[in-house]
Amino acid sequence: MNNKRKTNNIYTRLATVLLMVAGLLMVENVWADGSRDLYPSGVKGGRAYLRASTTESAAFPFANLGTHYVYAEAGERIAIASSAQNSTTKRLFLYNPNGTDVTPTGASAPNATRGNIPSRTAELSGPRLPEVTTGNEYTPIYYTVPVGG
């Protein structure tokens, strides 16, 4: 009976490993979602906060209910925008893993509207790609990640 248990245990482990490998082989590219995906047209209710506390700590030095975290590899581009961002007051902050503010600036023309989502129509249209100059999309602040982290 003991040999039968050992054999079943081996088959169970083998099946687990094979399922894990198959799962990894099926993984496609992963893309981030923005508010147009999380809150499509017609959705009712308020928006979710990503933090439940505004208490600062060593782990969360920038205590804000709207805090987002991005894990990116070198060369990837991050696009950030908010309806609260405007040309006179910086409302978006991007920090590298060392805690240094690396938010690209642009308070004067033609960059004065970068990072601002002016309307729900623009939000639903999504971010404007760097090569595109027309359309209802908003112009985000783009940041190319220099190192992974």
N, C-alpha and C positions, 0 to 999 in steps of 0.2 A: 504494500500500500504506500509506503514511503517513496518508492521509485516513481509511482504514478503521480504523486504530488509534485515531485521535482520536475517531472516531464511537463506537467500542466503549468508550473511556474515558469519554465523556460519558454513555453509557447506563449504565455501571457506577456512576458517581457518582449519577446520577438514581435508579437503583434503590436504592442505599444510603440516600439521603435519604428516599425514600418509605417504606422499611422502618422507618427510625428514627421517622418521623412516625407511622406506623401503630402502632408499639410504644408510643409515648407516649400515643396516644389510647386504648389498651386498658388503661392503668394504672388500677387501682381504688384505693380507700383502703388504706393500709398500716397494719396493727395490730402491736403488739409481742406477742411470745410470752413466756409465763412458764414456770415449771417444770412446770405441769400439761400444757402443750403439748409441751415439750421432753422430759419424762420421764413419759409417761402410765402408767397402771396396767399392771403386768405387765412393764415394762422392766427388764432385768437389767443389772447393772454399776454402776460409780460415776459420779459427775457430773463433767462436764468443767470445768476451770478456764478462766477467760477470760484469765488472764495466766500466763506461764511463769516469772516471776521476782518476787521480793519486794525487789529492789534499787531504792531510790529514785533518781530523777533529776529533772532540770528538767521533762521531758516527763511523768513519772509520779511526782508528789510523794506519792501515796497508794498506795504499793506494797502490794498485797494480792491474793492469788490469786482472790478473789471480786469484784474490781472490775468494775463495769458502767458503760457509757457510754450516756447518753440524749441524743438530739438532738431538741429539741422547739421548737415555735413558741409564741408568746405566746398564753395562754388555754388551752393544752392542759394536761391533768391527768396527773401522774405518780403511780403507786401503787407504794409500796415495802414489802416485808415480808421476813422471814426467820425461820426457826425459832430462830436464835440471839438474836433481839431479845427482850428481856424488860423488865419494868417497873422494874427496879432498875439495869440497866446499858445504856447506849446502845451498840448494836452497828451501827446503820445510820447512815450519814452521807450527806447529799446536799449537793453543792457546786454553786454557780452557776458560769458561765464565768469569773468573776473570782477563783474560789477561796475564796469566802466560804461557810461552813457555813450552809445554809438549811433544815436538817432541822427539820420541825415537831416540837415536843415534846408530851408528854402522859403523864407518869408517874403521874398520879393519876386516880382514877375520874372519869368513865367511860372515859377514854382510856388506862388502864394497859395494855390488851392491844393497842392499835393497833400495827401493824407486826409482830406475832408470828403465826407460822403454827404453831398448837399441835399439829397432827397431819397425817399423810399424807392422811387423809380431807379435812381442810380444804384442804390443798394442791391435791388433785385437784378439789375443788369450786370453787377459784379465789377471787379477791378479792370481797368483799361491796361492792356498789355503795352509794354514800352514802345513797340513798333506801330501802334494804332493811334490815330489822331482824331478820329470822329466817333460818334456814338453816344449813348446814354450812360456809359460806364463812368465811374469815378476814377480819379488818378491817385493811386496809392503812393505812399513813400516806399521806395524799393531799397533794400539793403542786401548786398551780396555777402554771404558769410565767408570770412577769410580762413577760418579754421573750424573743424568740427567740434561739437561739444554739447 
